[in-house]
Amino acid sequence: MRWVIGLLVGALVAGCSGPAAPKSGGAGTDATIVHGKTDGGTTFVRNYNVLGPATDKAPNMELVYEPLMRVDYGDGGVVKPWLAQSWQFGEDGKLLTVKLRTDVTFSDGKKFTADDVVYSLGLPIEKPDFSIAGITYKSVAKVDDSTVAIRFAAPSYATLNQFANILLPMVPKHVWASQNLNTWTNPEPVGTGPFTLADFKPQQITLKARADYWGGKLPMSTYKIIPTSADALKAQLLKGEVDWASASWANGEKEYVAKDPDKHLYQLYSNGGAMSVLFNTAKAPFDDVHVRRALALTIDRTAVVTTLQRPGTEAGPTGLSEQLFADWLDPAYKGQVQKVDATAAKAELAAGGWTVEQGALVKDGKRYQPSILFNADWGWGNYADILINTWKQTLGLQVKGAGQPSAGYYDKQNLGQFDLVAASTGGSGVYGVYRFLSSEYAVPVGKSATLNQGRWKDPQSDAIIAAMQRTDDVEQLKTLGRQLQKLVVDKVSFSPIYNNFYFVDINATRWTGWPTPENFDHIPFVGMGPDTILTLLGLQRRGS
């Protein structure tokens, strides 16, 4: 058996502890922090069944339910302990033995044990429709009350980060096992996390801090969640009505930070990935590389980032952020940004036997009028218009905009009900960024995909991804990663637009101690599970 002690694809480090104990003091009955949620619609649904098939869920369930591990983006995307205390690989990477913390309890006082882990990890195996985290393990078994054994069909060193996914949370077997998980909405959630549900209203949720949380005492007594919009949020932050949010603010430095630099914080943290165009390769014409290349060659990335007011953040053709993955990038792609090249794009269409007639792609007498799906709640319409206008100006192709609110956007994306979609691509380490391209996750259009919403199937990509899973040799992983980069660029499995960031909006009038991009070991981004919890544990009430 081999204890994991080194960085492997930014995702294979085991430690021996979870969060450090927070500083004491400050919490009172009115110690409340307010989160303005901009991507959850105007009302909330009381559904805390984190693994059930329903798409409408209550927000911030990661404050109630926790994963086994966490990804440390401040340390190169290393996987570190959370509910798991440590782990070891054996049998050449086919067996993962996980030791659990022994001081964790659920909010109803019951002890967290291996039985809960076996049940939680077993659910997506028994119910594939519940496999929203894209699992790769084949079985899980109890060794003793604080140890589980997880088996893979092939060496799987690089897949450790799935256990840090908040979509694979640990739930209490004693509560869940008797429920019909297809219909149960879990209105009174019981988890290992630092909060319990105190009050639920469609337009305000109040969570109560646990006094017995295993990670330590929180400095706030309540955590309130209110629905808002990106525009409304700006006024709420300026007035101090919201303490914390996650939203892009194109002119945030001037409109917000400059008004009170000490308390108005607008922070960007690279997540290593990109906002990209995914092609639905399960249907024509996007199953043709010539069409994908032509569209990729006519995306005006500079115009998009200029409109975003984030100059210089155009994505390279690999979809890997040079800021985080400089050592892993093929030198041929370092510093490269794909420029608009109408001549090359038209040559690609001609090579594939395509013409553009009256705004449509035409081949063999068949006409295709593409549309691009985007998340309207992200305010992405302006950027979709840039793509649409550039395709029209350079190719004469008329692409229709298909904006959807978050719920509809994710439904259509997962079901493959799109031609093109503006979607985030990224993950922990190079393998984590690219694993969604595995055909293992490809499902027919009409069936919900956990990953690989573009339905990409390519034997070469599969072979390299599988090889990355089978090795813990860093140099070999770098070689394989560069091979995969070349395939992504040549075959255009997806087309990156701009580097992705976690956007953090803070009004520090009431709370101090926030991490900064210059000094952090966890990202203060709401929705990142353990990172969110670590942020809350480290805050202090101003003046306390």
C-alpha positions as CSV (number, residue, x, y, z in Angstrom):
1,M,0.0,0.0,0.0
2,R,1.3,3.5,-0.9
3,W,0.4,6.6,1.1
4,V,-0.2,9.5,-1.2
5,I,2.3,12.2,-0.4
6,G,3.0,14.1,-3.5
7,L,1.3,16.4,-6.0
8,L,-0.1,14.4,-8.9
9,V,-2.1,16.3,-11.6
10,G,-2.8,18.8,-8.8
11,A,-5.1,16.3,-7.3
12,L,-3.3,13.6,-5.3
13,V,-2.1,14.9,-1.9
14,A,-3.3,13.5,1.4
15,G,-2.9,15.4,4.6
16,C,-4.0,14.6,8.2
17,S,-6.4,17.3,9.3
18,G,-9.3,19.4,8.2
19,P,-9.9,23.1,9.1
20,A,-7.8,24.6,11.9
21,A,-9.6,25.8,14.9
22,P,-10.9,29.4,14.4
23,K,-10.1,32.3,16.7
24,S,-12.6,32.6,19.5
25,G,-15.0,35.4,20.2
26,G,-17.4,37.8,18.5
27,A,-20.5,35.7,18.0
28,G,-23.7,37.1,19.4
29,T,-27.4,36.6,18.8
30,D,-27.4,39.3,16.0
31,A,-24.2,38.0,14.4
32,T,-25.6,37.5,10.9
33,I,-24.0,37.3,7.5
34,V,-26.0,37.9,4.4
35,H,-25.4,36.3,1.1
36,G,-27.0,37.7,-2.1
37,K,-27.5,34.9,-4.5
38,T,-27.6,36.0,-8.1
39,D,-27.9,32.6,-9.9
40,G,-30.9,31.0,-8.2
41,G,-33.9,32.8,-9.8
42,T,-36.2,35.0,-7.8
43,T,-37.6,32.4,-5.4
44,F,-36.1,29.4,-3.7
45,V,-37.5,25.8,-3.7
46,R,-37.4,23.8,-0.4
47,N,-35.7,20.7,-1.8
48,Y,-32.6,19.5,0.1
49,N,-32.5,16.1,-1.6
50,V,-29.0,16.8,-2.9
51,L,-28.8,13.5,-4.9
52,G,-32.4,13.2,-6.2
53,P,-33.3,13.7,-9.9
54,A,-35.2,17.0,-9.5
55,T,-33.3,20.0,-10.9
56,D,-34.8,22.7,-8.7
57,K,-32.9,22.6,-5.4
58,A,-32.5,24.7,-2.4
59,P,-29.3,26.9,-2.5
60,N,-26.1,26.5,-0.5
61,M,-26.6,22.9,0.5
62,E,-22.9,22.6,0.8
63,L,-23.2,24.4,4.2
64,V,-25.3,21.5,5.4
65,Y,-23.7,18.5,3.5
66,E,-20.0,18.0,3.1
67,P,-17.7,16.0,0.8
68,L,-14.9,13.6,1.9
69,M,-12.1,15.9,0.6
70,R,-11.5,19.4,-0.7
71,V,-9.5,21.0,-3.5
72,D,-7.0,23.6,-2.4
73,Y,-6.9,26.1,-5.3
74,G,-4.3,28.1,-3.3
75,D,-1.9,25.2,-3.5
76,G,-2.1,24.2,-7.2
77,G,-5.4,22.3,-7.0
78,V,-4.1,19.7,-4.5
79,V,-6.8,17.4,-3.0
80,K,-6.7,17.7,0.8
81,P,-8.6,16.1,3.7
82,W,-12.1,17.1,4.9
83,L,-14.4,14.5,6.3
84,A,-11.7,12.0,5.2
85,Q,-8.6,12.2,7.5
86,S,-6.2,10.4,5.1
87,W,-6.1,7.9,2.3
88,Q,-3.8,5.5,0.5
89,F,-3.8,3.8,-2.9
90,G,-3.0,0.2,-3.3
91,E,-3.1,-2.6,-5.9
92,D,-1.4,-0.3,-8.4
93,G,-4.1,2.4,-8.1
94,K,-7.2,0.2,-8.3
95,L,-7.9,0.3,-4.5
96,L,-8.3,3.5,-2.5
97,T,-8.5,3.0,1.3
98,V,-9.9,6.1,3.1
99,K,-9.6,6.8,6.8
100,L,-12.4,9.0,8.2
101,R,-12.3,11.6,10.9
102,T,-13.7,10.1,14.1
103,D,-14.9,13.4,15.6
104,V,-17.7,14.2,13.2
105,T,-21.4,14.1,14.0
106,F,-24.5,14.9,12.1
107,S,-26.7,17.8,13.2
108,D,-29.1,15.4,14.9
109,G,-26.3,14.2,17.1
110,K,-25.7,10.9,15.4
111,K,-22.1,9.9,14.7
112,F,-20.7,10.0,11.2
113,T,-19.3,6.6,10.3
114,A,-18.2,4.4,7.4
115,D,-21.8,3.2,7.1
116,D,-22.8,6.7,5.9
117,V,-19.9,6.8,3.5
118,V,-20.7,3.4,2.0
119,Y,-24.3,4.5,1.6
120,S,-23.5,7.9,0.1
121,L,-20.9,6.7,-2.4
122,G,-23.1,3.7,-3.2
123,L,-26.1,5.7,-4.2
124,P,-24.8,6.8,-7.6
125,I,-23.7,3.3,-8.3
126,E,-27.1,1.8,-7.5
127,K,-29.0,4.7,-9.1
128,P,-27.0,6.0,-12.2
129,D,-29.5,8.9,-12.7
130,F,-28.2,10.2,-9.3
131,S,-24.6,10.2,-10.5
132,I,-24.4,13.9,-10.9
133,A,-20.7,14.1,-9.9
134,G,-19.5,11.8,-12.7
135,I,-18.1,9.0,-10.6
136,T,-15.5,6.5,-11.9
137,Y,-15.3,4.0,-9.0
138,K,-17.1,0.7,-9.2
139,S,-17.7,-0.3,-5.6
140,V,-17.3,0.8,-2.0
141,A,-17.2,-1.4,1.1
142,K,-16.8,-0.9,4.8
143,V,-13.5,-2.0,6.4
144,D,-14.4,-0.8,9.9
145,D,-16.3,2.0,11.5
146,S,-13.8,4.6,10.4
147,T,-12.4,3.0,7.2
148,V,-13.8,2.4,3.7
149,A,-12.3,0.6,0.6
150,I,-13.1,2.1,-2.8
151,R,-12.4,0.0,-5.9
152,F,-11.8,1.0,-9.5
153,A,-11.8,-1.1,-12.6
154,A,-8.5,0.5,-13.6
155,P,-5.7,2.4,-11.9
156,S,-7.3,5.7,-11.0
157,Y,-4.7,7.9,-9.2
158,A,-5.9,11.0,-11.2
159,T,-9.6,10.6,-10.2
160,L,-9.2,11.5,-6.6
161,N,-10.8,14.9,-7.0
162,Q,-14.2,13.4,-7.5
163,F,-14.4,12.9,-3.8
164,A,-13.9,16.6,-3.3
165,N,-16.9,17.4,-5.4
166,I,-19.8,19.0,-3.5
167,L,-22.1,17.0,-5.8
168,L,-20.9,13.9,-4.1
169,P,-21.8,14.8,-0.4
170,M,-21.9,12.5,2.6
171,V,-25.5,12.0,3.8
172,P,-26.9,10.2,6.9
173,K,-27.9,6.7,6.1
174,H,-30.2,6.6,9.1
175,V,-32.3,9.4,7.6
176,W,-32.0,8.7,3.9
177,A,-32.2,4.9,3.6
178,S,-36.0,4.8,4.3
179,Q,-37.0,7.5,1.8
180,N,-38.1,7.3,-1.8
181,L,-35.3,9.4,-3.2
182,N,-37.1,10.0,-6.5
183,T,-39.8,12.1,-4.8
184,W,-38.5,13.1,-1.3
185,T,-37.6,16.7,-0.9
186,N,-35.8,16.4,2.4
187,P,-37.4,19.5,3.9
188,E,-35.5,19.3,7.2
189,P,-31.9,18.4,6.2
190,V,-29.6,16.7,8.5
191,G,-25.9,16.9,7.6
192,T,-22.3,17.1,8.9
193,G,-21.9,20.7,7.9
194,P,-21.8,23.8,10.1
195,F,-25.4,24.9,9.6
196,T,-28.9,23.7,10.1
197,L,-32.0,25.1,8.5
198,A,-33.7,27.6,10.8
199,D,-36.3,29.2,8.5
200,F,-37.3,28.7,4.9
201,K,-39.2,31.3,2.9
202,P,-39.2,31.4,-0.9
203,Q,-37.3,34.7,-0.8
204,Q,-35.1,34.3,2.3
205,I,-33.5,31.3,3.9
206,T,-32.0,31.5,7.3
207,L,-29.4,28.9,8.4
208,K,-28.4,28.5,12.0
209,A,-24.8,27.9,13.1
210,R,-24.2,24.6,14.9
211,A,-22.6,24.8,18.3
212,D,-21.2,21.3,17.9
213,Y,-19.7,21.6,14.5
214,W,-16.6,19.3,14.2
215,G,-14.6,22.0,12.4
216,G,-14.9,24.6,15.2
217,K,-17.0,27.4,16.4
218,L,-18.3,29.8,13.8
219,P,-18.2,33.6,14.6
220,M,-21.7,34.1,13.2
221,S,-25.0,32.8,14.6
222,T,-26.9,32.9,11.4
223,Y,-26.4,32.9,7.6
224,K,-29.1,34.4,5.5
225,I,-29.5,33.8,1.8
226,I,-31.6,36.2,-0.4
227,P,-32.3,36.0,-4.1
228,T,-31.2,38.9,-6.2
229,S,-30.0,39.9,-9.6
230,A,-26.6,41.0,-10.8
231,D,-27.9,44.6,-11.2
232,A,-29.8,44.7,-7.9
233,L,-26.8,43.2,-6.1
234,K,-24.6,46.3,-6.9
235,A,-26.9,48.6,-5.0
236,Q,-27.3,46.1,-2.2
237,L,-23.5,45.9,-1.8
238,L,-23.1,49.6,-1.9
239,K,-25.8,50.1,0.8
240,G,-24.3,47.3,2.9
241,E,-27.5,45.2,2.7
242,V,-25.4,42.2,1.4
243,D,-22.1,41.1,2.9
244,W,-21.1,38.5,0.4
245,A,-21.9,37.5,-3.2
246,S,-20.4,35.8,-6.2
247,A,-21.0,37.8,-9.4
248,S,-19.0,39.4,-12.1
249,W,-18.9,43.2,-12.0
250,A,-17.5,44.5,-15.3
251,N,-16.6,47.9,-13.9
252,G,-16.3,46.9,-10.2
253,E,-13.0,48.5,-9.5
254,K,-14.3,52.0,-10.3
255,E,-18.0,51.6,-9.4
256,Y,-17.5,49.7,-6.1
257,V,-13.9,49.3,-4.8
258,A,-12.9,53.0,-5.3
259,K,-15.8,54.2,-3.2
260,D,-14.4,52.5,-0.1
261,P,-11.2,50.5,-0.7
262,D,-11.0,49.2,2.8
263,K,-14.5,47.7,2.9
264,H,-15.5,47.3,-0.7
265,L,-13.7,44.2,-2.0
266,Y,-14.0,42.8,-5.5
267,Q,-11.8,39.8,-6.0
268,L,-10.9,37.5,-8.9
269,Y,-9.4,34.0,-8.5
270,S,-8.4,31.9,-11.5
271,N,-10.0,28.5,-11.5
272,G,-7.7,27.2,-14.2
273,G,-10.4,26.7,-16.8
274,A,-12.2,28.8,-19.3
275,M,-15.6,29.9,-20.6
276,S,-15.9,28.0,-23.8
277,V,-18.1,27.1,-26.7
278,L,-19.2,23.4,-26.5
279,F,-20.3,21.8,-29.7
280,N,-23.1,19.2,-29.7
281,T,-21.0,16.6,-31.5
282,A,-23.9,14.1,-31.4
283,K,-25.5,15.7,-34.3
284,A,-24.7,17.4,-37.6
285,P,-23.1,19.7,-38.5
286,F,-21.0,19.8,-35.3
287,D,-19.8,16.3,-35.7
288,D,-17.6,17.7,-38.6
289,V,-14.3,19.0,-37.5
290,H,-14.2,21.5,-40.4
291,V,-17.4,23.2,-39.0
292,R,-15.9,23.3,-35.5
293,R,-12.7,24.7,-36.7
294,A,-14.5,27.4,-38.8
295,L,-16.6,28.5,-35.9
296,A,-13.6,28.5,-33.5
297,L,-11.6,30.6,-36.0
298,T,-14.3,33.3,-36.0
299,I,-14.8,33.9,-32.3
300,D,-13.6,37.4,-31.4
301,R,-12.2,36.7,-28.0
302,T,-10.6,40.1,-27.7
303,A,-13.9,41.8,-28.3
304,V,-15.5,39.6,-25.6
305,V,-12.9,40.4,-22.9
306,T,-12.9,44.0,-23.8
307,T,-16.7,44.1,-23.2
308,L,-16.1,42.2,-20.0
309,Q,-13.6,45.0,-19.1
310,R,-11.0,42.3,-18.4
311,P,-8.3,42.9,-21.1
312,G,-5.7,40.3,-21.5
313,T,-7.8,37.4,-20.2
314,E,-8.4,35.8,-23.6
315,A,-8.1,32.0,-23.3
316,G,-5.5,30.0,-25.1
317,P,-6.6,27.3,-27.5
318,T,-6.0,24.5,-24.9
319,G,-8.5,25.8,-22.4
320,L,-5.8,25.7,-19.7
321,S,-5.0,28.8,-17.7
322,E,-1.4,29.7,-18.1
323,Q,-1.5,31.3,-14.7
324,L,-2.0,27.9,-13.0
325,F,-0.7,25.4,-15.6
326,A,2.4,27.1,-17.0
327,D,4.5,24.0,-16.2
328,W,2.0,21.7,-17.9
329,L,1.4,23.7,-21.1
330,D,3.0,22.6,-24.4
331,P,5.4,25.4,-25.2
332,A,3.8,25.8,-28.6
333,Y,0.6,27.1,-27.0
334,K,2.1,29.4,-24.3
335,G,1.0,32.9,-24.9
336,Q,-1.1,31.9,-27.8
337,V,-4.6,33.4,-28.4
338,Q,-6.6,32.5,-31.5
339,K,-7.3,35.5,-33.6
340,V,-10.3,35.9,-35.9
341,D,-9.2,34.5,-39.3
342,A,-12.1,34.6,-41.8
343,T,-10.0,33.3,-44.7
344,A,-8.9,30.2,-42.8
345,A,-12.4,29.6,-41.6
346,K,-13.9,29.7,-45.1
347,A,-11.1,27.4,-46.2
348,E,-12.1,24.9,-43.5
349,L,-15.8,25.0,-44.6
350,A,-14.8,24.5,-48.2
351,A,-12.6,21.5,-47.2
352,G,-15.5,19.9,-45.6
353,G,-17.8,20.5,-48.5
354,W,-19.8,23.2,-46.8
355,T,-21.3,26.4,-48.1
356,V,-23.2,29.2,-46.4
357,E,-26.4,30.1,-48.1
358,Q,-28.9,32.6,-46.8
359,G,-27.4,32.5,-43.4
360,A,-27.4,28.7,-43.1
361,L,-24.8,26.0,-43.3
362,V,-25.5,23.8,-46.3
363,K,-24.2,20.4,-47.4
364,D,-25.6,17.7,-49.6
365,G,-28.9,19.6,-49.9
366,K,-29.4,19.9,-46.1
367,R,-29.6,23.2,-44.3
368,Y,-28.5,23.8,-40.7
369,Q,-29.4,27.0,-38.8
370,P,-27.4,26.9,-35.6
371,S,-28.3,28.5,-32.2
372,I,-26.2,29.2,-29.2
373,L,-27.5,28.4,-25.7
374,F,-26.3,30.7,-22.9
375,N,-27.2,31.4,-19.3
376,A,-29.3,34.6,-19.2
377,D,-28.9,34.8,-15.4
378,W,-25.2,35.4,-16.0
379,G,-25.9,38.4,-18.1
380,W,-24.2,36.6,-21.0
381,G,-26.4,38.0,-23.7
382,N,-24.0,40.7,-24.7
383,Y,-21.2,38.3,-25.2
384,A,-23.4,35.9,-27.2
385,D,-24.2,38.8,-29.4
386,I,-20.5,39.4,-30.1
387,L,-20.1,35.8,-31.2
388,I,-23.3,35.9,-33.3
389,N,-22.3,39.2,-35.0
390,T,-18.8,38.0,-35.8
391,W,-20.0,34.7,-37.3
392,K,-22.4,36.7,-39.5
393,Q,-19.8,39.3,-40.5
394,T,-17.0,36.8,-41.3
395,L,-19.0,33.8,-42.6
396,G,-22.4,35.1,-43.4
397,L,-23.7,32.6,-40.9
398,Q,-26.8,33.6,-38.9
399,V,-26.6,32.0,-35.5
400,K,-29.6,32.4,-33.2
401,G,-29.3,33.4,-29.5
402,A,-31.0,31.0,-27.1
403,G,-30.7,32.6,-23.6
404,Q,-32.2,30.6,-20.7
405,P,-32.5,31.2,-17.0
406,S,-30.2,28.9,-14.9
407,A,-32.6,26.0,-14.5
408,G,-33.5,25.8,-18.1
409,Y,-30.0,26.4,-19.2
410,Y,-28.6,23.5,-17.2
411,D,-31.5,21.2,-18.2
412,K,-31.0,21.9,-22.0
413,Q,-27.2,21.6,-21.7
414,N,-27.3,18.3,-19.8
415,L,-30.0,16.8,-22.1
416,G,-28.1,17.8,-25.2
417,Q,-30.9,20.1,-26.4
418,F,-28.5,22.6,-28.0
419,D,-26.3,23.2,-31.0
420,L,-23.7,25.4,-29.4
421,V,-23.5,26.3,-25.7
422,A,-21.4,28.8,-23.8
423,A,-20.3,26.8,-20.8
424,S,-17.5,26.7,-18.2
425,T,-14.7,24.1,-18.7
426,G,-12.2,23.5,-15.9
427,G,-11.3,21.3,-13.0
428,S,-8.6,20.3,-10.5
429,G,-5.4,19.7,-12.5
430,V,-5.0,19.0,-16.2
431,Y,-6.8,15.7,-15.9
432,G,-9.6,17.5,-14.0
433,V,-10.0,20.0,-16.8
434,Y,-10.1,17.4,-19.6
435,R,-11.8,14.4,-18.0
436,F,-15.2,15.6,-19.3
437,L,-14.1,14.7,-22.8
438,S,-14.1,11.0,-21.9
439,S,-16.7,9.0,-23.9
440,E,-17.5,7.3,-20.6
441,Y,-19.7,10.2,-19.8
442,A,-21.3,10.5,-23.3
443,V,-25.0,9.7,-23.3
444,P,-27.6,10.0,-26.0
445,V,-29.3,13.3,-26.6
446,G,-32.4,13.4,-24.4
447,K,-30.7,11.6,-21.5
448,S,-29.1,13.9,-18.9
449,A,-25.3,14.0,-18.9
450,T,-23.3,14.4,-15.7
451,L,-20.3,15.5,-17.8
452,N,-19.4,15.6,-21.5
453,Q,-22.5,17.6,-22.4
454,G,-21.0,18.0,-25.9
455,R,-21.3,14.2,-26.3
456,W,-17.6,14.1,-27.4
457,K,-16.4,10.6,-28.5
458,D,-12.8,10.2,-29.7
459,P,-10.7,7.0,-29.3
460,Q,-7.5,9.0,-29.1
461,S,-8.8,11.3,-26.3
462,D,-10.2,8.3,-24.4
463,A,-6.8,6.5,-24.6
464,I,-4.9,9.5,-23.2
465,I,-7.4,10.2,-20.5
466,A,-7.3,6.5,-19.5
467,A,-3.5,6.6,-19.4
468,M,-3.6,9.6,-17.2
469,Q,-5.8,7.7,-14.7
470,R,-3.3,4.8,-14.6
471,T,-0.2,6.7,-13.6
472,D,1.2,8.6,-10.7
473,D,4.4,9.6,-12.5
474,V,4.4,13.4,-12.9
475,E,6.6,13.6,-16.0
476,Q,4.4,11.0,-17.7
477,L,1.3,12.9,-16.7
478,K,2.8,16.1,-18.2
479,T,3.6,14.2,-21.5
480,L,0.1,12.8,-21.7
481,G,-1.4,16.2,-20.9
482,R,0.5,17.8,-23.7
483,Q,-0.7,15.1,-26.1
484,L,-4.3,15.8,-25.1
485,Q,-3.7,19.5,-25.5
486,K,-2.7,18.9,-29.1
487,L,-5.9,16.9,-29.7
488,V,-8.1,19.6,-28.2
489,V,-6.5,22.2,-30.4
490,D,-6.5,20.1,-33.6
491,K,-9.9,18.5,-33.3
492,V,-11.6,21.4,-31.5
493,S,-13.5,19.2,-29.0
494,F,-14.4,22.6,-27.5
495,S,-13.3,26.2,-28.2
496,P,-12.1,28.3,-25.2
497,I,-13.1,32.0,-25.2
498,Y,-11.7,33.6,-22.1
499,N,-10.1,32.5,-18.9
500,N,-12.5,31.8,-16.1
501,F,-12.3,33.3,-12.6
502,Y,-14.2,33.0,-9.4
503,F,-15.7,36.4,-8.8
504,V,-16.1,37.5,-5.2
505,D,-18.0,40.6,-4.0
506,I,-17.7,41.6,-0.4
507,N,-18.9,44.4,1.8
508,A,-16.6,44.1,4.8
509,T,-18.4,46.7,6.9
510,R,-19.6,44.0,9.4
511,W,-17.1,41.2,8.8
512,T,-13.3,41.3,8.4
513,G,-10.7,38.6,7.9
514,W,-11.5,37.9,4.2
515,P,-8.9,36.1,2.1
516,T,-7.4,38.0,-0.8
517,P,-6.0,36.9,-4.2
518,E,-2.5,37.8,-2.8
519,N,-2.9,35.8,0.4
520,F,-5.2,32.8,0.4
521,D,-5.2,29.0,1.0
522,H,-9.0,28.8,0.3
523,I,-11.1,30.9,-2.0
524,P,-13.9,33.0,-0.4
525,F,-16.4,31.9,-3.1
526,V,-19.9,31.0,-2.0
527,G,-20.8,27.5,-3.3
528,M,-17.4,25.9,-3.0
529,G,-18.3,23.8,0.0
530,P,-15.2,23.5,2.3
531,D,-13.7,26.7,0.9
532,T,-16.9,28.5,1.9
533,I,-16.8,27.0,5.3
534,L,-13.2,27.8,5.9
535,T,-13.9,31.4,4.9
536,L,-16.7,31.7,7.4
537,L,-14.6,30.1,10.2
538,G,-11.9,32.7,9.6
539,L,-14.0,35.8,9.8
540,Q,-14.3,38.3,12.7
541,R,-17.0,40.8,13.4
542,R,-15.6,44.2,12.9
543,G,-14.8,45.9,16.2
544,S,-14.9,42.6,18.1
